[in-house]
Amino acid sequence: MKTIASRRFGAMFIACLLPAVAAAEADGPDYFRVTGVGAEDVLNIRAEPSAASPKTGEIPPDADCIRNLGCRGGLSFEEFTTLTKSQQAERLRDNPRWCSIEYQEVIGWVAGRYLTEGSSAK
């Protein structure tokens, strides 16, 4: 028979996990694939979310199964739904989207404009 304390602990543990699960689902897909990169080019992986940051790896232009570790920047839902296309473009120049990823055991940052939803199947 479970004690009241153990039931409370279990309920608190589950309640603590729910926000993390909701945040993970709201943060985008689990995996990305590369889009918009020329056939003879690569997508650079950077140490920090900046084009000026040192390059730590490369992703081929047809790569899939790029694990999403979270993104920052870009347009909010409100900005996406209320701003004109020119206002959105200006906002993206000021606040570009960068995503933390893992690809073939390399972890780093890539420009989010080159990513779209992918799959985990190789």
N, C-alpha and C positions, 0 to 999 in steps of 0.2 A: 504494500500500500504506500502510495506516494504521500509525503508530508506536504503541508501547505507551503512551506518554504521552498521545496523543490519544484512545486507547480508554479509558484511565482517566478522563480529563477528561469524556468523553461519559457514562460510567457514573455518575460523581459528579454531573454536571449532572442527569441523569434521576432519580437518587436524591434529590436536593434538591427536585425538583418534586413527587414523589409525596406527601409529607406535606401540601403545600398543596392538592393536588387532593383528597385524602381529607378535609381539614378543610373545604373548600368544600362537598363533598357532605354532610358531617355537620352543617353549620350551618343546614340548612333548605332550603326551595325557592329557586330562582333568582329567582322572581317571586311577588309577593303580589297579592291583591285585597282590597278593603275588605269587612268584615263587621260587622254589629251597629251600624251608624251609621244613624240615622233619615233618611228620604227628604228631609227639609228641613234636614239638618245637613251638616257636613263633618268630615273627619278632619284635625286640625291637625298641621302639620309644625313641629317645634321645633328650635331651634339646638342644644340639648343634651338628653340623655335625662331630662327632668323636665317635669312639667306647669307648673312655675313659670318655665321657660325661655322666652325670647322666641319668638313665633310667626314662622316664616319662609315659610309657605305653607299651602295647603289642598288636600285631596284630596276629590273628590266621593264621595258614599256608594256609588256603583255602579262606582267605578274599578277597573280591572284593570291589569296590566302595570306594577306597582310593583316596581322592581328592589331585591332584597335585598342590602344591603351588610354584613350581619352583625347579630346580636342579642346582647343581654346581659340578665342577670337571668332571672326566671321560675323554673320548677321544673326541677330536674335529672331525669334518667330515674329515678334511685333515689327521689327525693322523689315523683315521679308514681306510681311503682309501690308504694311502701311507706306513704305517709301517707294518713290518712283524708281525706275530702272537706273537712271542717272544718279540718284541719291544713294541707291544700293552700291553702285560701282564706286562712288566716292567713299562710302563707309568701309567697303572692303579694302580700298587702298590704305585707309587709316588704321584698319583693324583686320589684317589678313588672318585667315583661319590656318592654324598649324595643328597637326595631329601627331601625338606620340604613338609610335608603332613598334611592332617587332616583326622582323622579316628575316628568316633563316638565321635565327639566334642573334641578330643585330638589333639593338634597341636604340631608337633615336627619334628625330622629328622630321616630318615631311610637310611640304606645302599642301594644305587640304584641297586646294582647287584641282589637284591631280589625282584625287581619290574618289571612288564611288563604291557603292555597296558591292561586296564580293562574297566569296564562299570559303568555307574551311576545307573543302575537298581540293586536293592538289592535282 
